[in-house]
Amino acid sequence: MVWAEMIVVGRVARSHGNKGEVIINLETDFPELRFQNGKILYGLVDGEAKPFLIEGVRFHGGRPVVGLEGIDSMNAAEAMATVELRVPEAELVTLPQDTYYRYQLVGSVVETISGTVVGTVTAVEGAIGAQRLLVRPSGDSFEIGNEIEVPLAEPICVHIDAVEKRILVDPPDGLLELNERG
């Protein structure tokens, strides 16, 4: 499996108990489908995508508490903290028309309704319901860390075309300048 071609579905938050279970911070809209006994998740270990078979799962506080094959002690579980968990893109659920996965927005050009190009989406951050686009501003003067945060909210992002990689925004006056990082 090629790590860069797989899609993030969660991150190990921390260990849980003394039998090797881990709590997962979700990065998927389909947790009950993704986190099931017998499913395989991949984590980056020593620079390689390593498969982890789910041996047990239950949900607590909206997050999965997962037992992974080979992770059978508190120390092993603690070593998994912050590990990103991914699946091959082919395993993703087919979405209805005019819906998209967050990763599909990366690389999209963001433009205002008046035709001004704001920049290009470098990432989508935040929990569901509080998501934001990180936009690399247009022009040659860009410095890493100076992205513009654009709320991924319907009143602001008025049209999203994940196939054409184009997002049309109608930001309130001053929003783009206010949300510059750096």
JOKA-V402976 format. One line per field, one symbol per residue. phi: phi as a letter, one per 20 degrees, with the letter a starting at -180 (. if undefined). psi: psi as a letter, one per 40 degrees, with the letter a starting at -180 (. if undefined). burial: + if it has 16 or more other C-alpha atoms within 10 Angstrom, else -. A space follows every 10 residues. Layout:
phi=???
psi=???
burial=???
This chain:
phi=.egfeedfdr cfeafcmddn fcedefcbec ffffdcgnfd ddceclmcfd fcefdabbdc mndfdcddgn dcbffffffe gmfedccfgf efffefgmcb egffefnfed cffenefeqc fdacdnfgnb ebeedfffoe efcgndfded gecgfeeebc cffelbcecc ffgnffffef en
psi=hhdeeihhei hhdiihaeee iihhhifief ddddgiheih ihihhfeihh ihhheiiihh feihhhhhhe geidddddee hehhhiiide eihhiiieii iddeeheihh iieeehhdah hdihiiihef iihhhhiiie ehihefihhh hgidddgdhh gddefhhhig iiheddddeh i.
burial=--+--+++++ ++++++---+ ++++++++-- +--+++--++ +++-----++ +++++++--- --+++++++- +-++-+++-+ +-++++++-- ---------- ++--++++++ ++----++++ +++++----- +++++++--- -----+++++ ++---++--+ ++--++++++ +--------+ --
